[in-house]
Amino acid sequence: MPAVGIRARDFFLSTILSHSPLRPKTLQSSIRRSPSPSSRAPSMATATLPLRLLPSRTPLLHTAAFLPASTSLSVTASAPRNWRIFAAAEEAPAPVEAEAEEVVEDAAVPEPVEVQLAAAGAGKDADIFAVVMIGSRQYIVMPGRYIYTQRLKDANVNDQIILNKVLLVSTRDKAYIGMPVVTNAAVHAIVEEQGLDDKVIVFKFKKKKKYQRKAGHRQPNTRLRITGISGYEEFPADPILQVPA
């Protein structure tokens, strides 16, 4: 047999063994035991290939030739989806009733009952109130009530002071509106306490410099007790219309 035919036969056998479910060692031993024409012709040079070869790079069409005739390959495509567009009037969503959640806020800490009763009793029968400016803030004051303002430096406890920046004075039947202040009007008060506001945390942080600082601050304040309002009578007043019952 020519050398080309022997090589083709060995390549054919190696291809069968690579796709056979049997163990390669058993098939290799059985093939070597069978007599071959190459052994009968010692004068002819032959070359045999090992049976343990790498997986063939040839297409899998070689294996398809050895499949039984009953085997068939079939490729099925997925069924196309049928899309349907609905109008907004056809599929209108049913209204959903959402229950509103009640948010309960924490009430501020009330003052002692004695202080509240004293302040309410003092201003209950008062028929007058005023709007006064202290520093850059405006306060509504009534005789018998007290207010907290910014620290008054020159005022001491139990000192009597007069606030003359009165913007408005109102009684039951008249209103004295200042332009911008009510001329000659004055609010009399007594300094009751020089204290401090609640503590405020001041936090400073610099990311790049790895600097942070946390400090507390309490702003000084002054507590004033309003004793009376005077000097507004000569200022032109506007009548307050009474709403019929």
C-alpha positions in Angstrom: 0.0 0.0 0.0 1.4 3.4 -0.8 2.6 5.7 2.1 -0.1 8.3 1.3 -2.9 5.7 1.7 -1.5 4.5 5.0 -1.4 8.1 6.3 -5.0 8.7 5.2 -6.1 5.5 6.9 -4.4 6.4 10.2 -5.9 9.9 10.0 -9.4 8.4 9.4 -9.0 6.0 12.4 -7.8 8.9 14.6 -10.9 10.9 13.6 -13.2 8.0 14.5 -11.5 7.5 17.9 -11.7 11.1 18.8 -15.6 11.1 18.4 -16.1 7.5 19.8 -17.6 7.0 23.3 -15.2 4.1 24.0 -12.0 4.7 25.9 -9.0 5.5 23.7 -6.6 3.1 25.4 -8.8 0.1 24.7 -9.3 1.0 21.1 -5.6 1.7 20.6 -4.6 -1.7 22.0 -7.2 -3.5 19.8 -6.0 -1.8 16.7 -2.4 -2.6 17.4 -3.1 -6.3 17.8 -4.8 -6.6 14.4 -2.5 -7.4 11.6 -1.9 -4.7 9.0 -0.6 -4.9 5.5 2.2 -2.6 6.5 3.8 -5.3 8.7 3.8 -7.7 5.8 5.8 -5.4 3.6 9.0 -4.6 5.6 10.7 -3.0 2.6 8.1 -0.2 2.5 8.6 2.8 4.9 5.5 3.5 6.9 4.6 6.2 9.5 2.0 5.8 12.2 0.3 8.6 14.1 -0.4 8.3 17.9 -4.1 7.8 18.7 -4.2 10.5 21.5 -4.6 13.6 19.4 -5.9 17.0 20.1 -9.5 17.7 19.2 -9.8 18.0 15.5 -10.1 21.5 14.1 -12.0 20.3 11.1 -15.7 21.2 10.9 -18.2 18.9 12.6 -19.4 17.7 9.2 -17.2 14.6 9.5 -19.2 13.4 12.5 -22.5 14.2 10.8 -21.6 11.6 8.1 -21.5 8.8 10.8 -24.9 9.8 12.3 -27.7 7.3 11.7 -30.2 8.1 9.0 -33.1 8.6 11.5 -31.3 11.5 13.2 -32.5 14.9 12.0 -31.6 18.4 13.1 -34.4 21.0 13.4 -34.3 24.7 14.3 -37.5 26.3 15.7 -38.0 30.0 15.9 -39.9 31.6 18.8 -43.4 32.6 18.0 -43.8 36.4 17.3 -45.4 38.5 19.9 -48.7 40.1 19.2 -48.8 43.6 20.5 -52.0 45.5 20.9 -52.3 49.2 21.7 -55.2 50.2 24.0 -56.6 53.7 24.1 -56.6 55.6 27.3 -60.4 55.6 27.4 -60.6 51.8 27.1 -58.2 50.9 29.9 -58.7 53.8 32.4 -57.2 52.9 35.8 -59.5 52.9 38.7 -59.0 55.7 41.2 -57.1 54.7 44.2 -58.0 56.3 47.5 -54.9 57.0 49.5 -55.2 57.6 53.2 -53.3 60.6 54.4 -50.9 59.9 57.2 -51.2 62.1 60.2 -47.8 63.6 61.2 -47.6 64.2 64.9 -45.0 66.8 65.7 -43.3 67.0 69.0 -44.7 70.0 70.9 -42.2 72.4 72.3 -41.5 72.2 76.0 -44.1 74.5 77.7 -43.2 76.9 80.4 -44.3 76.4 84.0 -48.0 76.7 84.7 -47.5 79.5 87.1 -45.7 81.6 84.5 -48.4 81.0 81.9 -51.2 81.9 84.2 -49.5 85.0 85.4 -48.8 86.2 81.8 -52.4 85.3 80.6 -54.0 87.1 83.6 -51.9 90.2 83.2 -52.7 90.7 79.5 -56.3 89.4 79.5 -57.9 92.7 80.4 -55.4 94.8 78.3 -57.1 96.7 75.6 -53.9 97.9 73.9 -50.9 96.5 72.2 -48.0 97.9 70.3 -45.3 96.9 67.8 -41.8 98.0 68.9 -38.4 97.7 67.2 -35.4 96.6 69.3 -32.2 96.5 67.3 -33.2 95.0 63.9 -36.2 93.0 65.1 -39.8 93.8 65.7 -41.9 92.6 68.7 -45.5 92.7 69.6 -45.8 93.9 73.2 -48.7 94.1 75.6 -48.7 95.4 79.2 -48.0 92.6 81.6 -46.2 90.3 79.1 -42.5 89.7 78.8 -40.2 89.3 75.8 -36.7 88.0 75.1 -34.5 90.4 73.1 -30.8 90.6 72.2 -28.5 91.5 75.0 -28.8 95.2 76.1 -25.3 96.0 77.3 -25.9 99.0 79.4 -29.0 97.6 81.2 -28.9 96.0 84.6 -31.4 93.8 86.4 -34.4 95.8 87.8 -33.6 98.9 85.6 -36.6 100.7 84.0 -36.1 101.4 80.3 -38.1 103.2 77.6 -38.4 101.9 74.1 -39.2 104.8 71.7 -39.2 103.1 68.3 -42.9 102.3 68.3 -44.2 101.4 64.8 -47.8 100.8 65.7 -50.3 101.2 68.6 -53.7 99.7 68.5 -56.7 99.9 70.9 -60.1 98.4 70.7 -61.5 101.3 68.5 -58.5 103.1 67.0 -55.2 102.2 65.3 -52.1 104.5 65.4 -49.9 103.6 62.4 -46.5 105.2 62.4 -44.8 106.8 59.4 -42.4 105.2 60.1 -42.8 105.6 63.9 -45.6 106.9 66.2 -44.5 110.3 67.4 -44.0 110.7 71.2 -45.1 107.0 71.8 -43.1 105.0 74.3 -43.1 101.5 75.7 -42.1 101.2 79.3 -40.3 98.0 80.5 -38.3 96.6 83.4 -35.2 94.4 82.9 -35.9 91.1 84.7 -32.9 88.9 83.7 -29.7 88.9 81.7 -29.3 85.3 80.4 -28.2 83.1 77.5 -30.1 81.5 74.7 -30.1 77.8 74.0 -26.8 76.2 73.0 -26.1 76.1 69.3 -23.4 73.8 67.9 -21.0 75.4 65.4 -19.2 72.8 63.3 -16.3 73.8 61.0 -14.7 71.3 58.6 -12.1 71.5 55.9 -11.7 68.3 53.9 -8.4 68.9 52.1 -6.6 70.2 55.2 -8.1 67.5 57.5 -9.4 70.2 59.9 -12.5 70.0 61.9 -13.8 71.9 64.9 -16.9 71.5 66.9 -17.8 74.2 69.4 -21.0 75.3 71.2 -22.3 78.9 71.4 -24.9 80.5 73.5 -26.1 84.0 72.5 -26.6 86.4 75.4 -30.2 87.8 75.7 -32.3 90.1 78.0 -35.7 89.4 79.4 -38.0 92.5 79.6 -41.3 92.9 81.4 -43.7 95.3 79.7 -45.3 97.7 82.1 -47.2 100.2 79.9 -47.6 102.1 76.7 -48.0 105.9 76.6 -47.6 109.1 74.5 -49.6 107.9 71.5 -52.8 109.9 72.1 -51.9 113.0 70.2 -50.9 111.1 67.0 -53.5 111.0 64.3 -55.5 107.7 64.5 -57.5 105.6 62.0 -60.8 104.3 63.2 -61.3 100.5 63.3 -64.5 99.4 61.6 -66.7 97.2 63.6 -67.8 94.1 61.8 -71.6 93.6 62.3 -72.5 90.4 64.1 
